[in-house]
Amino acid sequence: MQVLNYINGKMQAALNGNTIDNYEPATGHVYGGVPDSDEADVNLAFEAAKAAKISWANTPAEEKFKWLNALADAIDADRENFAIAESRDQGKPLWLARNEMIRSAQNFRFFATAAMQFASESHAMENKAINYTLRQPIGVVGCISPWNLPLYLFSWKIAPALAAGNTVVAKPSEFTSATAHLLGETCVKIGFPAGVLNIVNGLGPKVGQAMVEHKGIKAISFTGGTATGKHIAATAGPMFKKLSLELGGKNPNIIFEDADIEKALKTSINTSFLNQGEICLCGSRLLIHESKYELVRDRIVDEAKKLKVGNPQLDDTRVGAIVSKPHYEKVLSYIELAKQEGGAVLAGGRALQPEGCEGGWFIEPTVIEGLPFDCRTNTEEIFGPVITLMPFKDEEEALAIANATEYGLAATLWTENLTRAHRMAANLEFGIVWINCWLLRDLRTPFGGAKSSGVGREGGWEAMRFFTEPKNVCIALS
Ligand code: TXE
């Protein structure tokens, strides 16, 4: 597939005509190209967004609702094509890509409704004055998304930005631009108003950096690695841009002795390995009460060995390919590090080449035990199909281990003890706590992390507030 930019209502190549090779993770072969855009394309997209700004901001909520729903309908209607493109481009199993396409459409539908329902506050001062808050669109905003859940996260940012009345310059990851290209084509097909959404493809340090540095782009919503997030904050901070940063995680998945073990095990296999472990919410550290340690360890090892790693297009594949060669090498290097740190690999640990996918970047689901809680393997984000196991003796120790990382995105815990569940939830230093479930998402809830996992929250009104500038208007009554 030859990916194109979508700027001012038109599909177009980078102005410089250059492209970047696009690799298929399942084969390791180049199968297309992505525009190697630069600052000039960002400027062009910005000018289009600026020209469309006033008319989109003044478009009635009913119209915005109609347009966002039209995008959702078009994605739904073309779901299979989108899913095939996503799976091929990212390496994820096709069945998973299908689910993510459902959610991508849902993101547009959800925020279509938000455009209709968004409201602001008023504050009456006895009989002296009345204040009301105007929540106005920021203007032109930037959305930068990663490669793990490409269209799912791209739409999660674009939809609220548009619903709040902004025009958008957006950049998908250079590793996974295919579904952003299809979204651009969809906009053309349905006659989406020109300039309201602009998609510029290319490298992070070029296109992403130009967006972050652009004086006219007043807010940046970013999801990606913590190091990139730090760099973006350092650039955008002195420019006083609004920033929403969703960064990495090193999430604990805690199984207490009183948990429903069968249920915990069934979900934990997904918590550990869904999407090859390339989800910021995956539980990469499995903490198990010492009385159930052997039982849970043996079962999780068994289940991990049974997961079929294979061609992403096949229905029975549970684990697909790792997104890129550099990331594949990074994950393998962490498995080596775990061994050097004294870890015992109980399942997986190796690269493999499934039939028909020779040359692809596949790694077996890997389970490691015997590591101290504060070693690098247990504190740094690996972002692959690799989990570590750690026993704990009581609630206090579980909490101490869980919190012993610079990250604070999501924690999962399994217990039938109601008061313990609430105590733990209050004391875990994470933005999201799942109790007896994982990745159960209500799109109205605040989504994001504490500590080095980010700044700000997405989802529901949080996203609508992020993408608007509040203005207090005070009227004296006498
Ligand atoms: O992501 P990057 P990388 C973690 C995971 C992974 C690590 C590094 O641990 O191994 O991050 O991944 C754009 N200005 N996560 O380096 O670079 C880039 O083009 C502006 C967790 O591949 O952060 C892409 O669109 N933008 C994460 C986006 O940033 C820049 C998901 C994310 O890529 C830029 C992905 C710059 N200077 C990786 N440099 C999660 N939280 O879900 C790059 N980009």
Boltz pocket constraint, residues with backbone or C-beta under 6 A from the ligand:
constraints:
  - pocket:
      binder: B
      contacts: [[A, 144], [A, 145], [A, 146], [A, 147], [A, 148], [A, 171], [A, 172], [A, 173], [A, 174], [A, 202], [A, 203], [A, 204], [A, 205], [A, 207], [A, 208], [A, 209], [A, 212], [A, 223], [A, 224], [A, 225], [A, 226], [A, 228], [A, 229], [A, 231], [A, 232], [A, 246], [A, 247], [A, 248], [A, 249], [A, 279], [A, 280], [A, 327], [A, 330], [A, 381], [A, 382], [A, 383]]
      max_distance: 6.0
